[in-house]
Amino acid sequence: MNKYCDLFIKTNDEEEFRKIINIIKKFGYEYIGFEKNENKKKICDELNIKYIVRSQEYKIKEKNVLKFIYFTNKHEVINIIKRYKINLLTINSNNILNIDEKLINFISQRDVYLEILYSDYLNINIINEKKLIKKLSEIIKYCIRKEKPIIISSGAENSKQIKAPKDVLGFFSCLNLEKYINKNLITLPETFLNL
């Protein structure tokens, strides 16, 4: 059975976080991820949803923490990934144009997942942002065709940005990706359960 996940809930507002969890549970997600926060852990335990803690502190040796970095520039990302065990490279829409096949190949050789945040694309004007959408489409196609590790998360800052798994996949299918989109893009990788 698929373990649907949303590995990046950004909000720090506890009331909004509770709303997000209730929506996520209704949509059938089994896991959520968020940056280290004891209150969020308590809320997840209280509302009975499994969670994965993530951290930008890539130097920590703590177990059961998903280590991630945001894409800033190619040189910096490569240096960090060479030196530390990183699980995710998170890409915002404003940096998608800087991602290339060489970088994807490099991170995949080190078992780093490329993480795309779909909330960044919910309110953009597709006609005005053709270049951005085309690049997003090329990256997803390349990763799927070449079996590179990729995952889609919400990056939600509020409950309105949470979408059902079928809607997330449907959105990306609308970008001429229907042959490439599958449930694995929003399913928890087994390796993340054994950090």
N, C-alpha and C positions, 0 to 999 in steps of 0.2 A: 504494500500500500504506500502511496506517495505521502511523504511528510512535508506538506506545504509549509513554507517558512517565509517570513519577512524579516530579514536579518538586520534591518536598520530602521528603527523607530527613533526619530530625533527629538521629539518634544520633551521638554523638561517640566511641563505643566502636569501635575499629578491627576487632575480631573480629566484633562484631555487624554492622558495616558490610559486611564480607566476606560474611557469611551472607545479608544482605539482597540484595547484588548477585547472588549465586548463585541465590537464589529469583526475583528479578526477571528474570534471564536465562531461567530455566526457564519462567516465565510468558509470555515473549515481549515483554517491554518492551525498547525500543531505547535509551531515554534515561532518565537519572535526574538529579535536581537536588539540590544541597546548598549550604549556606553555605560561603563561601570557606575552603578547607582544603587545603594542599599534600599532606598525607598521603592524603587521600581521592582527590585527583587521581591520585596514583601508583597507588593500589589500583585505580582504574577503568582506568587504562592497562594495568596488569598483568593484570587480569581481562577486559580487552577489552570494555568497555561505554562507550558514549558518555555524556558528561555535560554538564550546564549548571551553571555556578557562579551562585549567587544571593547577593545582598548587601542588608543593611538600610542600608548606607551609600549613601543615595540622592544624596548630593552628589558622589560620585566620578565621574570622567570616563572611567574605565577601560572599554574595549570588551569585548564578549563576556561581559558580566555582566548577569544578570537582576536588576533592582532591584525590591525588594518592601518593603511595609510591612504590619505587622499592623494590623487595625482596632483603634483605641482609642476614639475618639469621632468622630462625624461631622465636627465643626468642624475638628479637627486633620487628619483625612484629607484633607478638601477643600483646606485650606491647603497641605499638602505636595504634593498632586497638581497644584495650580495652579502651584507654584514649580519643581517638578522633574519630570524624565521618569521615571515609575514604570511598571513592567511588570505588577506583580501587587499586588492588595489581598488579603491572606490573612485569612480569617475563621475564628476558633475558634468552637466550639459555644457557648461562654459569651457570645459577642457577636452571635450570629445574629439575636437578637430586635431588635437595634438597626439592622439593615439595612433600607432601604426603597427603593422604586422610584426616588425622586428621586436617591438616592446612586448606584444602579446606572446610571441614565441619565447622570449626571455623569461617572462613571469611564469609561463606554463611549465617551463623546464624546472622551475623551482616550486611547483605545486601551489602557485598563488592564483587565486580566482580573481577574475576581472568582475567587478561589481558595478552594474548600471543602476542608477536610481531613477525609477520611472516617474516619480513625482515632479522631477525637473521638466518633463515633457508634457505634462497634463495641460498646461496653459499656454503653450507656445503656439504661435501662428505658423502652421505647417507651410503655408505658401511663402511667408517671409523668411522662413528658416530652412529652406530647401537644402542648403549645404550641410547644415547640422543633421538633419534627418537622413540625408543620403549617407553621411559618415557613420551615423549610428547603425543604419541598415547594413553597411559594408562590414562593420566590426562584428555584428551579431552573425552575419552569414559566414564570415571567415572563421569565427570561433566554433560554430556548429559544424561546418564542413571539415575543419581540421581537428575536431574533437579537443578544443582548448577549453580549459575550465572557465566558465562564465556563469554568473547568477544575477538575477534581477531582484532588487529590493525596492521598497517604497521610498525610503528616506523621508517618511512622513513627519511633518511638524504639526499636523492636525488630523482629526478623524475624517475630514472630507477627502483627504488624499489617499485613504485606504481603499483599495479596489479588490474585488473578488478575484480568485485565481483565473477564472475563465475570462474576466474583463481585462486583466493584465495581459494574458496571452492574446486575447482578441485585439487589443490595442496594437501590439507588435505585429500581429498578422496583417493589420491594415496598412502596414508600411512595406507591403510586398514581401513579407517574410513568412508567409503561411507554410512554405515547405520547410522552414528552419525552426519554427517555434514549436517547442514541446514542453511537457510538464517538468522536465529536468531543470529548466531555467528558474523555476520557483520552488524546487524541492530541495530539502536540506541534504547537502552532501554527507555521506556516511563518515567521511574523515573528520567532519566538524563535531561529530558526537564523541570522538575519541581523542580530543586535544590533550 
